[in-house]
């Protein structure tokens, strides 16, 4: 597995004689490891236990260094343990529950639990809406997955997806101050997923559907939105679409084009691709062609189709183009990729119109490496953090749910998503826009505040808010 300069800690028991540490450092260097900190953990007369931080780039390299150290001889060097810093960060999980109020006296106990808590329970029984004032419901979101479409990993199952869901919960807290909790569902059955979420929904103020594969995700979200009176949001669909559109708003400003006059090709007809096509159509785009693994999707196509792709064919590809992705790209102004690695070539990009825009967002490996098309495409964006213009969902969902929860929205509608996109785009002043700066950083606090405010206002304007703006 490829890593990006990951720090690994080797705990070694070294014979306490001159030259041992130097031999170890030389051995690590020969295997391509770059040294970090060296610490003495324990010193004895004949041996010292040391932690050596080593930067490596692949899992294979970790094994090679371990084998090379072991080959020195256990009487001189003993490898006690090898700890990947990423794994260390995940020990015991990345999130935990904490009390907001301290319990230090019997008086505290009587107020937070029995008998005082009964007063609040009775009030909520009479007026259920008070639960959003006097419990965690108002500020709690369920991050629900079946683990079938985990980013870059695919169908790995619910348990293996837990580190991703914990990470999502961390982002909710860090950027939206929302208490989110992972819910793993050990089923792929749509009926069971919908029924389970409906049954646990009273615990939460919102539902964030995560990493559920298409086309099941469409039906799951549709049915939950129809059944529940709280925000339901499939981030892989709509979060990606919102941030992609935000980036495109600014990219079009940079190249001086209007969306209604722009020819767009989307690679990927799953959750993200479908949602991107719909939000761009709502924004005024008139010429969008969508491709999947079988090529261009068009009205009447029989191969590799399903009801969702049939519906997509009805609203896209106005000229009923046919052919491969190479055919689709030719003469287009914008390429948006939410599909797979390295499926586009430099020669394909060369056939696009002048001042082309390329959003190659497959993760971790994009549809085409940005370095290959520097100077060919005018604006380039990816889903990765090590390139400029990262299309990152974290720009959307924390602020979107913050605004929806604060205003007591009963649904997240298209107007709220559109408001979020424009709020993200407008964080960057037009005077500061450039080819390599069309999307703000997730660490820009203004993004999340502006998105929350815009979403709340849109909820009020569209009549789905149940609370007053503060």
Secondary structure, 3 states (H helix, E strand, C coil): CEEEEEEEEEEEEEECCCCHHHHHHHHHHHCCCEEEEEEEEEECCCEEEEEEEEEEEEHHHHHHHHHHHHHHCCCCEEEEEEEEHHHHHHCCCCCCCCCCCCCCCHHHHHHHCCCCHHHHHHHHHHCHHHHHHHCHHHHEEEEEECCCCECCCECCCCCCCHHHHHHHHHHHHHHHCCEEEEEECCCCCHHHHHHHHHHHHHHCCEEEECCCCCCHHHHHHHHHHHHCCCEEEEHHHHHHHHHHHHHHHHHHHHHCCCHHHCEEEEECCCHHHHHHHHHHHHCCCCEEEEEECCEECCCCCCCCCCHHHHHHHHHCCCCCCCCCHHHHHCCCCEEEECCCCCCCCHHHHHCCCCCCEEEECCCCCCCCCHHHHECCECEEEECCCCCCCECCHHHCHHHHHHHHHHCCCCCCCHHHHHHHHHHHHHCCCHHHCECCECCCCCCCHHHHHHHHHHHHHHHHHCCCCCCCCC
